[in-house]
Amino acid sequence: MSQKLKVVVDKAACCGYGVCAEICPEVYKLDANGIVYVDDEIVPEGLEEQAREGADACPQFALAIEPD
């Protein structure tokens, strides 16, 4: 069984590029102002690589993936 991962969001750093949500819309959502949020900080099983790719693509480094 793989280790659960969680998303850490730094909303203050988010500038609303939306790259994360384009790469992994199942995890990363954008509010009315285009700022990222997550419904659940735990990454769903099977989406770990996509979630990591979305976090890594953030030009503002507003997202991190950590072990839960």
HTML snippet that shows the backbone in 3Dmol.js (N, CA, C, O; Angstrom):
<script src="https://3Dmol.org/build/3Dmol-min.js"></script>
<div id="view" style="width:600px;height:400px;position:relative"></div>
<script>
const pdb = `
ATOM      1  N   MET A   1       0.846  -1.190   0.000  1.00  0.00           N
ATOM      2  CA  MET A   1       0.000   0.000   0.000  1.00  0.00           C
ATOM      3  C   MET A   1       0.884   1.242   0.000  1.00  0.00           C
ATOM      4  O   MET A   1       1.837   1.339   0.773  1.00  0.00           O
ATOM      5  N   SER A   2       0.559   2.181  -0.867  1.00  0.00           N
ATOM      6  CA  SER A   2       1.384   3.382  -0.955  1.00  0.00           C
ATOM      7  C   SER A   2       1.026   4.348   0.168  1.00  0.00           C
ATOM      8  O   SER A   2      -0.086   4.343   0.695  1.00  0.00           O
ATOM      9  N   GLN A   3       1.998   5.165   0.511  1.00  0.00           N
ATOM     10  CA  GLN A   3       1.796   6.155   1.566  1.00  0.00           C
ATOM     11  C   GLN A   3       0.889   7.267   1.066  1.00  0.00           C
ATOM     12  O   GLN A   3       0.998   7.705  -0.079  1.00  0.00           O
ATOM     13  N   LYS A   4      -0.002   7.716   1.929  1.00  0.00           N
ATOM     14  CA  LYS A   4      -0.891   8.820   1.579  1.00  0.00           C
ATOM     15  C   LYS A   4      -0.080  10.110   1.487  1.00  0.00           C
ATOM     16  O   LYS A   4       0.868  10.328   2.242  1.00  0.00           O
ATOM     17  N   LEU A   5      -0.476  10.950   0.549  1.00  0.00           N
ATOM     18  CA  LEU A   5       0.164  12.249   0.374  1.00  0.00           C
ATOM     19  C   LEU A   5      -0.861  13.330   0.628  1.00  0.00           C
ATOM     20  O   LEU A   5      -2.056  13.131   0.413  1.00  0.00           O
ATOM     21  N   LYS A   6      -0.386  14.482   1.087  1.00  0.00           N
ATOM     22  CA  LYS A   6      -1.298  15.610   1.265  1.00  0.00           C
ATOM     23  C   LYS A   6      -0.761  16.826   0.543  1.00  0.00           C
ATOM     24  O   LYS A   6       0.442  16.978   0.333  1.00  0.00           O
ATOM     25  N   VAL A   7      -1.699  17.694   0.168  1.00  0.00           N
ATOM     26  CA  VAL A   7      -1.377  18.931  -0.526  1.00  0.00           C
ATOM     27  C   VAL A   7      -1.313  20.052   0.501  1.00  0.00           C
ATOM     28  O   VAL A   7      -2.207  20.194   1.335  1.00  0.00           O
ATOM     29  N   VAL A   8      -0.250  20.844   0.434  1.00  0.00           N
ATOM     30  CA  VAL A   8      -0.136  22.039   1.266  1.00  0.00           C
ATOM     31  C   VAL A   8      -0.252  23.236   0.329  1.00  0.00           C
ATOM     32  O   VAL A   8       0.527  23.382  -0.613  1.00  0.00           O
ATOM     33  N   VAL A   9      -1.244  24.096   0.604  1.00  0.00           N
ATOM     34  CA  VAL A   9      -1.526  25.256  -0.248  1.00  0.00           C
ATOM     35  C   VAL A   9      -1.127  26.537   0.478  1.00  0.00           C
ATOM     36  O   VAL A   9      -1.528  26.771   1.618  1.00  0.00           O
ATOM     37  N   ASP A  10      -0.337  27.355  -0.198  1.00  0.00           N
ATOM     38  CA  ASP A  10      -0.001  28.687   0.309  1.00  0.00           C
ATOM     39  C   ASP A  10      -0.805  29.689  -0.515  1.00  0.00           C
ATOM     40  O   ASP A  10      -0.329  30.198  -1.530  1.00  0.00           O
ATOM     41  N   LYS A  11      -2.035  29.965  -0.063  1.00  0.00           N
ATOM     42  CA  LYS A  11      -2.931  30.841  -0.836  1.00  0.00           C
ATOM     43  C   LYS A  11      -2.336  32.222  -1.065  1.00  0.00           C
ATOM     44  O   LYS A  11      -2.579  32.840  -2.101  1.00  0.00           O
ATOM     45  N   ALA A  12      -1.566  32.704  -0.112  1.00  0.00           N
ATOM     46  CA  ALA A  12      -0.967  34.034  -0.243  1.00  0.00           C
ATOM     47  C   ALA A  12       0.022  34.087  -1.413  1.00  0.00           C
ATOM     48  O   ALA A  12       0.223  35.147  -2.006  1.00  0.00           O
ATOM     49  N   ALA A  13       0.632  32.961  -1.743  1.00  0.00           N
ATOM     50  CA  ALA A  13       1.606  32.913  -2.833  1.00  0.00           C
ATOM     51  C   ALA A  13       0.939  32.719  -4.198  1.00  0.00           C
ATOM     52  O   ALA A  13       1.536  33.028  -5.229  1.00  0.00           O
ATOM     53  N   CYS A  14      -0.291  32.208  -4.206  1.00  0.00           N
ATOM     54  CA  CYS A  14      -0.976  31.898  -5.463  1.00  0.00           C
ATOM     55  C   CYS A  14      -1.333  33.179  -6.210  1.00  0.00           C
ATOM     56  O   CYS A  14      -1.920  34.102  -5.644  1.00  0.00           O
ATOM     57  N   CYS A  15      -0.966  33.217  -7.498  1.00  0.00           N
ATOM     58  CA  CYS A  15      -1.283  34.370  -8.348  1.00  0.00           C
ATOM     59  C   CYS A  15      -2.344  34.032  -9.388  1.00  0.00           C
ATOM     60  O   CYS A  15      -2.639  34.850 -10.260  1.00  0.00           O
ATOM     61  N   GLY A  16      -2.915  32.843  -9.305  1.00  0.00           N
ATOM     62  CA  GLY A  16      -4.030  32.484 -10.173  1.00  0.00           C
ATOM     63  C   GLY A  16      -3.672  32.064 -11.581  1.00  0.00           C
ATOM     64  O   GLY A  16      -4.483  32.224 -12.493  1.00  0.00           O
ATOM     65  N   TYR A  17      -2.485  31.536 -11.782  1.00  0.00           N
ATOM     66  CA  TYR A  17      -2.125  31.062 -13.124  1.00  0.00           C
ATOM     67  C   TYR A  17      -2.998  29.881 -13.554  1.00  0.00           C
ATOM     68  O   TYR A  17      -3.323  29.747 -14.733  1.00  0.00           O
ATOM     69  N   GLY A  18      -3.376  29.029 -12.603  1.00  0.00           N
ATOM     70  CA  GLY A  18      -4.261  27.910 -12.896  1.00  0.00           C
ATOM     71  C   GLY A  18      -3.609  26.709 -13.537  1.00  0.00           C
ATOM     72  O   GLY A  18      -4.305  25.785 -13.957  1.00  0.00           O
ATOM     73  N   VAL A  19      -2.297  26.696 -13.625  1.00  0.00           N
ATOM     74  CA  VAL A  19      -1.590  25.575 -14.255  1.00  0.00           C
ATOM     75  C   VAL A  19      -1.867  24.282 -13.490  1.00  0.00           C
ATOM     76  O   VAL A  19      -2.053  23.228 -14.099  1.00  0.00           O
ATOM     77  N   CYS A  20      -1.896  24.359 -12.176  1.00  0.00           N
ATOM     78  CA  CYS A  20      -2.141  23.180 -11.344  1.00  0.00           C
ATOM     79  C   CYS A  20      -3.482  22.543 -11.679  1.00  0.00           C
ATOM     80  O   CYS A  20      -3.583  21.325 -11.824  1.00  0.00           O
ATOM     81  N   ALA A  21      -4.519  23.385 -11.803  1.00  0.00           N
ATOM     82  CA  ALA A  21      -5.861  22.892 -12.092  1.00  0.00           C
ATOM     83  C   ALA A  21      -5.978  22.334 -13.507  1.00  0.00           C
ATOM     84  O   ALA A  21      -6.782  21.434 -13.751  1.00  0.00           O
ATOM     85  N   GLU A  22      -5.194  22.851 -14.428  1.00  0.00           N
ATOM     86  CA  GLU A  22      -5.180  22.301 -15.791  1.00  0.00           C
ATOM     87  C   GLU A  22      -4.571  20.909 -15.783  1.00  0.00           C
ATOM     88  O   GLU A  22      -5.045  20.016 -16.485  1.00  0.00           O
ATOM     89  N   ILE A  23      -3.521  20.724 -14.990  1.00  0.00           N
ATOM     90  CA  ILE A  23      -2.810  19.442 -14.950  1.00  0.00           C
ATOM     91  C   ILE A  23      -3.579  18.405 -14.137  1.00  0.00           C
ATOM     92  O   ILE A  23      -3.655  17.241 -14.531  1.00  0.00           O
ATOM     93  N   CYS A  24      -4.147  18.816 -13.010  1.00  0.00           N
ATOM     94  CA  CYS A  24      -4.819  17.867 -12.128  1.00  0.00           C
ATOM     95  C   CYS A  24      -6.098  18.476 -11.536  1.00  0.00           C
ATOM     96  O   CYS A  24      -6.137  18.817 -10.354  1.00  0.00           O
ATOM     97  N   PRO A  25      -7.143  18.610 -12.363  1.00  0.00           N
ATOM     98  CA  PRO A  25      -8.390  19.229 -11.889  1.00  0.00           C
ATOM     99  C   PRO A  25      -9.109  18.426 -10.818  1.00  0.00           C
ATOM    100  O   PRO A  25      -9.968  18.958 -10.115  1.00  0.00           O
ATOM    101  N   GLU A  26      -8.764  17.140 -10.685  1.00  0.00           N
ATOM    102  CA  GLU A  26      -9.390  16.316  -9.647  1.00  0.00           C
ATOM    103  C   GLU A  26      -8.937  16.742  -8.254  1.00  0.00           C
ATOM    104  O   GLU A  26      -9.646  16.511  -7.275  1.00  0.00           O
ATOM    105  N   VAL A  27      -7.766  17.358  -8.157  1.00  0.00           N
ATOM    106  CA  VAL A  27      -7.213  17.768  -6.864  1.00  0.00           C
ATOM    107  C   VAL A  27      -7.288  19.279  -6.695  1.00  0.00           C
ATOM    108  O   VAL A  27      -7.758  19.769  -5.668  1.00  0.00           O
ATOM    109  N   TYR A  28      -6.829  20.013  -7.697  1.00  0.00           N
ATOM    110  CA  TYR A  28      -6.714  21.470  -7.578  1.00  0.00           C
ATOM    111  C   TYR A  28      -7.928  22.165  -8.175  1.00  0.00           C
ATOM    112  O   TYR A  28      -8.271  21.939  -9.335  1.00  0.00           O
ATOM    113  N   LYS A  29      -8.569  23.002  -7.389  1.00  0.00           N
ATOM    114  CA  LYS A  29      -9.723  23.787  -7.808  1.00  0.00           C
ATOM    115  C   LYS A  29      -9.347  25.262  -7.741  1.00  0.00           C
ATOM    116  O   LYS A  29      -8.422  25.645  -7.023  1.00  0.00           O
ATOM    117  N   LEU A  30     -10.067  26.081  -8.490  1.00  0.00           N
ATOM    118  CA  LEU A  30      -9.844  27.525  -8.460  1.00  0.00           C
ATOM    119  C   LEU A  30     -11.119  28.209  -7.981  1.00  0.00           C
ATOM    120  O   LEU A  30     -12.216  27.888  -8.437  1.00  0.00           O
ATOM    121  N   ASP A  31     -10.963  29.156  -7.055  1.00  0.00           N
ATOM    122  CA  ASP A  31     -12.121  29.894  -6.563  1.00  0.00           C
ATOM    123  C   ASP A  31     -12.502  30.982  -7.564  1.00  0.00           C
ATOM    124  O   ASP A  31     -11.903  31.076  -8.635  1.00  0.00           O
ATOM    125  N   ALA A  32     -13.489  31.797  -7.225  1.00  0.00           N
ATOM    126  CA  ALA A  32     -13.995  32.836  -8.134  1.00  0.00           C
ATOM    127  C   ALA A  32     -12.917  33.840  -8.533  1.00  0.00           C
ATOM    128  O   ALA A  32     -13.019  34.480  -9.579  1.00  0.00           O
ATOM    129  N   ASN A  33     -11.889  33.979  -7.706  1.00  0.00           N
ATOM    130  CA  ASN A  33     -10.778  34.889  -8.007  1.00  0.00           C
ATOM    131  C   ASN A  33      -9.607  34.189  -8.691  1.00  0.00           C
ATOM    132  O   ASN A  33      -8.577  34.809  -8.953  1.00  0.00           O
ATOM    133  N   GLY A  34      -9.765  32.893  -8.979  1.00  0.00           N
ATOM    134  CA  GLY A  34      -8.696  32.138  -9.630  1.00  0.00           C
ATOM    135  C   GLY A  34      -7.634  31.629  -8.675  1.00  0.00           C
ATOM    136  O   GLY A  34      -6.580  31.166  -9.111  1.00  0.00           O
ATOM    137  N   ILE A  35      -7.901  31.708  -7.364  1.00  0.00           N
ATOM    138  CA  ILE A  35      -6.925  31.248  -6.369  1.00  0.00           C
ATOM    139  C   ILE A  35      -7.178  29.770  -6.075  1.00  0.00           C
ATOM    140  O   ILE A  35      -8.321  29.332  -5.945  1.00  0.00           O
ATOM    141  N   VAL A  36      -6.100  29.024  -5.974  1.00  0.00           N
ATOM    142  CA  VAL A  36      -6.194  27.577  -5.791  1.00  0.00           C
ATOM    143  C   VAL A  36      -6.718  27.209  -4.401  1.00  0.00           C
ATOM    144  O   VAL A  36      -6.442  27.876  -3.404  1.00  0.00           O
ATOM    145  N   TYR A  37      -7.483  26.122  -4.385  1.00  0.00           N
ATOM    146  CA  TYR A  37      -7.892  25.490  -3.133  1.00  0.00           C
ATOM    147  C   TYR A  37      -8.079  24.001  -3.413  1.00  0.00           C
ATOM    148  O   TYR A  37      -8.129  23.585  -4.570  1.00  0.00           O
ATOM    149  N   VAL A  38      -8.182  23.208  -2.366  1.00  0.00           N
ATOM    150  CA  VAL A  38      -8.447  21.774  -2.506  1.00  0.00           C
ATOM    151  C   VAL A  38      -9.657  21.431  -1.657  1.00  0.00           C
ATOM    152  O   VAL A  38      -9.835  21.974  -0.567  1.00  0.00           O
ATOM    153  N   ASP A  39     -10.486  20.530  -2.156  1.00  0.00           N
ATOM    154  CA  ASP A  39     -11.638  20.060  -1.380  1.00  0.00           C
ATOM    155  C   ASP A  39     -11.163  19.189  -0.219  1.00  0.00           C
ATOM    156  O   ASP A  39     -11.750  19.203   0.863  1.00  0.00           O
ATOM    157  N   ASP A  40     -10.095  18.437  -0.458  1.00  0.00           N
ATOM    158  CA  ASP A  40      -9.535  17.534   0.548  1.00  0.00           C
ATOM    159  C   ASP A  40      -8.023  17.582   0.391  1.00  0.00           C
ATOM    160  O   ASP A  40      -7.505  17.400  -0.711  1.00  0.00           O
ATOM    161  N   GLU A  41      -7.315  17.825   1.486  1.00  0.00           N
ATOM    162  CA  GLU A  41      -5.851  17.922   1.374  1.00  0.00           C
ATOM    163  C   GLU A  41      -5.189  16.578   1.084  1.00  0.00           C
ATOM    164  O   GLU A  41      -4.036  16.542   0.654  1.00  0.00           O
ATOM    165  N   ILE A  42      -5.897  15.476   1.313  1.00  0.00           N
ATOM    166  CA  ILE A  42      -5.337  14.158   1.018  1.00  0.00           C
ATOM    167  C   ILE A  42      -5.494  13.870  -0.477  1.00  0.00           C
ATOM    168  O   ILE A  42      -6.591  13.973  -1.026  1.00  0.00           O
ATOM    169  N   VAL A  43      -4.393  13.512  -1.123  1.00  0.00           N
ATOM    170  CA  VAL A  43      -4.402  13.211  -2.560  1.00  0.00           C
ATOM    171  C   VAL A  43      -5.086  11.860  -2.765  1.00  0.00           C
ATOM    172  O   VAL A  43      -4.692  10.872  -2.147  1.00  0.00           O
ATOM    173  N   PRO A  44      -6.109  11.803  -3.627  1.00  0.00           N
ATOM    174  CA  PRO A  44      -6.778  10.528  -3.888  1.00  0.00           C
ATOM    175  C   PRO A  44      -5.817   9.492  -4.469  1.00  0.00           C
ATOM    176  O   PRO A  44      -4.918   9.821  -5.244  1.00  0.00           O
ATOM    177  N   GLU A  45      -6.024   8.249  -4.084  1.00  0.00           N
ATOM    178  CA  GLU A  45      -5.181   7.159  -4.571  1.00  0.00           C
ATOM    179  C   GLU A  45      -5.240   7.113  -6.095  1.00  0.00           C
ATOM    180  O   GLU A  45      -6.313   7.203  -6.690  1.00  0.00           O
ATOM    181  N   GLY A  46      -4.085   6.974  -6.706  1.00  0.00           N
ATOM    182  CA  GLY A  46      -3.997   6.922  -8.160  1.00  0.00           C
ATOM    183  C   GLY A  46      -3.717   8.267  -8.805  1.00  0.00           C
ATOM    184  O   GLY A  46      -3.409   8.327  -9.995  1.00  0.00           O
ATOM    185  N   LEU A  47      -3.819   9.357  -8.036  1.00  0.00           N
ATOM    186  CA  LEU A  47      -3.573  10.688  -8.592  1.00  0.00           C
ATOM    187  C   LEU A  47      -2.293  11.314  -8.040  1.00  0.00           C
ATOM    188  O   LEU A  47      -2.042  12.503  -8.235  1.00  0.00           O
ATOM    189  N   GLU A  48      -1.492  10.510  -7.353  1.00  0.00           N
ATOM    190  CA  GLU A  48      -0.286  11.044  -6.718  1.00  0.00           C
ATOM    191  C   GLU A  48       0.658  11.713  -7.718  1.00  0.00           C
ATOM    192  O   GLU A  48       1.149  12.813  -7.467  1.00  0.00           O
ATOM    193  N   GLU A  49       0.906  11.065  -8.827  1.00  0.00           N
ATOM    194  CA  GLU A  49       1.857  11.601  -9.806  1.00  0.00           C
ATOM    195  C   GLU A  49       1.315  12.873 -10.448  1.00  0.00           C
ATOM    196  O   GLU A  49       2.051  13.842 -10.632  1.00  0.00           O
ATOM    197  N   GLN A  50       0.028  12.870 -10.789  1.00  0.00           N
ATOM    198  CA  GLN A  50      -0.603  14.054 -11.384  1.00  0.00           C
ATOM    199  C   GLN A  50      -0.606  15.223 -10.396  1.00  0.00           C
ATOM    200  O   GLN A  50      -0.341  16.364 -10.774  1.00  0.00           O
ATOM    201  N   ALA A  51      -0.905  14.929  -9.134  1.00  0.00           N
ATOM    202  CA  ALA A  51      -0.931  15.979  -8.112  1.00  0.00           C
ATOM    203  C   ALA A  51       0.457  16.577  -7.924  1.00  0.00           C
ATOM    204  O   ALA A  51       0.609  17.789  -7.771  1.00  0.00           O
ATOM    205  N   ARG A  52       1.463  15.715  -7.937  1.00  0.00           N
ATOM    206  CA  ARG A  52       2.846  16.188  -7.786  1.00  0.00           C
ATOM    207  C   ARG A  52       3.241  17.040  -8.989  1.00  0.00           C
ATOM    208  O   ARG A  52       3.885  18.078  -8.840  1.00  0.00           O
ATOM    209  N   GLU A  53       2.854  16.594 -10.174  1.00  0.00           N
ATOM    210  CA  GLU A  53       3.165  17.347 -11.403  1.00  0.00           C
ATOM    211  C   GLU A  53       2.498  18.727 -11.367  1.00  0.00           C
ATOM    212  O   GLU A  53       3.111  19.724 -11.749  1.00  0.00           O
ATOM    213  N   GLY A  54       1.252  18.781 -10.911  1.00  0.00           N
ATOM    214  CA  GLY A  54       0.537  20.055 -10.797  1.00  0.00           C
ATOM    215  C   GLY A  54       1.209  20.992  -9.817  1.00  0.00           C
ATOM    216  O   GLY A  54       1.336  22.187 -10.081  1.00  0.00           O
ATOM    217  N   ALA A  55       1.644  20.455  -8.682  1.00  0.00           N
ATOM    218  CA  ALA A  55       2.336  21.271  -7.675  1.00  0.00           C
ATOM    219  C   ALA A  55       3.669  21.772  -8.211  1.00  0.00           C
ATOM    220  O   ALA A  55       4.031  22.933  -8.020  1.00  0.00           O
ATOM    221  N   ASP A  56       4.394  20.886  -8.882  1.00  0.00           N
ATOM    222  CA  ASP A  56       5.712  21.258  -9.417  1.00  0.00           C
ATOM    223  C   ASP A  56       5.608  22.316 -10.515  1.00  0.00           C
ATOM    224  O   ASP A  56       6.551  23.074 -10.740  1.00  0.00           O
ATOM    225  N   ALA A  57       4.461  22.367 -11.197  1.00  0.00           N
ATOM    226  CA  ALA A  57       4.286  23.301 -12.308  1.00  0.00           C
ATOM    227  C   ALA A  57       3.937  24.717 -11.839  1.00  0.00           C
ATOM    228  O   ALA A  57       3.934  25.646 -12.647  1.00  0.00           O
ATOM    229  N   CYS A  58       3.648  24.894 -10.560  1.00  0.00           N
ATOM    230  CA  CYS A  58       3.245  26.210 -10.060  1.00  0.00           C
ATOM    231  C   CYS A  58       4.412  27.193 -10.144  1.00  0.00           C
ATOM    232  O   CYS A  58       5.452  26.976  -9.523  1.00  0.00           O
ATOM    233  N   PRO A  59       4.243  28.273 -10.909  1.00  0.00           N
ATOM    234  CA  PRO A  59       5.341  29.234 -11.049  1.00  0.00           C
ATOM    235  C   PRO A  59       5.612  30.035  -9.766  1.00  0.00           C
ATOM    236  O   PRO A  59       6.677  30.636  -9.626  1.00  0.00           O
ATOM    237  N   GLN A  60       4.667  30.044  -8.846  1.00  0.00           N
ATOM    238  CA  GLN A  60       4.814  30.804  -7.601  1.00  0.00           C
ATOM    239  C   GLN A  60       5.199  29.922  -6.413  1.00  0.00           C
ATOM    240  O   GLN A  60       5.339  30.417  -5.294  1.00  0.00           O
ATOM    241  N   PHE A  61       5.373  28.613  -6.651  1.00  0.00           N
ATOM    242  CA  PHE A  61       5.712  27.665  -5.579  1.00  0.00           C
ATOM    243  C   PHE A  61       4.686  27.725  -4.446  1.00  0.00           C
ATOM    244  O   PHE A  61       5.046  27.669  -3.270  1.00  0.00           O
ATOM    245  N   ALA A  62       3.399  27.838  -4.814  1.00  0.00           N
ATOM    246  CA  ALA A  62       2.317  27.946  -3.830  1.00  0.00           C
ATOM    247  C   ALA A  62       1.813  26.579  -3.367  1.00  0.00           C
ATOM    248  O   ALA A  62       0.982  26.496  -2.463  1.00  0.00           O
ATOM    249  N   LEU A  63       2.313  25.515  -3.984  1.00  0.00           N
ATOM    250  CA  LEU A  63       1.836  24.173  -3.660  1.00  0.00           C
ATOM    251  C   LEU A  63       2.989  23.260  -3.298  1.00  0.00           C
ATOM    252  O   LEU A  63       4.082  23.353  -3.856  1.00  0.00           O
ATOM    253  N   ALA A  64       2.718  22.372  -2.347  1.00  0.00           N
ATOM    254  CA  ALA A  64       3.699  21.356  -1.979  1.00  0.00           C
ATOM    255  C   ALA A  64       2.954  20.057  -1.733  1.00  0.00           C
ATOM    256  O   ALA A  64       1.806  20.062  -1.291  1.00  0.00           O
ATOM    257  N   ILE A  65       3.611  18.950  -2.021  1.00  0.00           N
ATOM    258  CA  ILE A  65       3.086  17.620  -1.740  1.00  0.00           C
ATOM    259  C   ILE A  65       3.961  17.025  -0.654  1.00  0.00           C
ATOM    260  O   ILE A  65       5.183  16.970  -0.788  1.00  0.00           O
ATOM    261  N   GLU A  66       3.329  16.581   0.425  1.00  0.00           N
ATOM    262  CA  GLU A  66       4.072  16.026   1.570  1.00  0.00           C
ATOM    263  C   GLU A  66       3.456  14.711   1.983  1.00  0.00           C
ATOM    264  O   GLU A  66       2.283  14.454   1.711  1.00  0.00           O
ATOM    265  N   PRO A  67       4.252  13.866   2.648  1.00  0.00           N
ATOM    266  CA  PRO A  67       3.660  12.653   3.224  1.00  0.00           C
ATOM    267  C   PRO A  67       2.654  13.033   4.311  1.00  0.00           C
ATOM    268  O   PRO A  67       2.872  13.985   5.059  1.00  0.00           O
ATOM    269  N   ASP A  68       1.566  12.293   4.393  1.00  0.00           N
ATOM    270  CA  ASP A  68       0.563  12.581   5.404  1.00  0.00           C
ATOM    271  C   ASP A  68       0.975  11.964   6.738  1.00  0.00           C
ATOM    272  O   ASP A  68       0.255  12.096   7.728  1.00  0.00           O
TER     273      ASP A  68
END
`;
const viewer = $3Dmol.createViewer("view");
viewer.addModel(pdb, "pdb");
viewer.setStyle({}, {cartoon: {color: "spectrum"}});
viewer.zoomTo();
viewer.render();
</script>
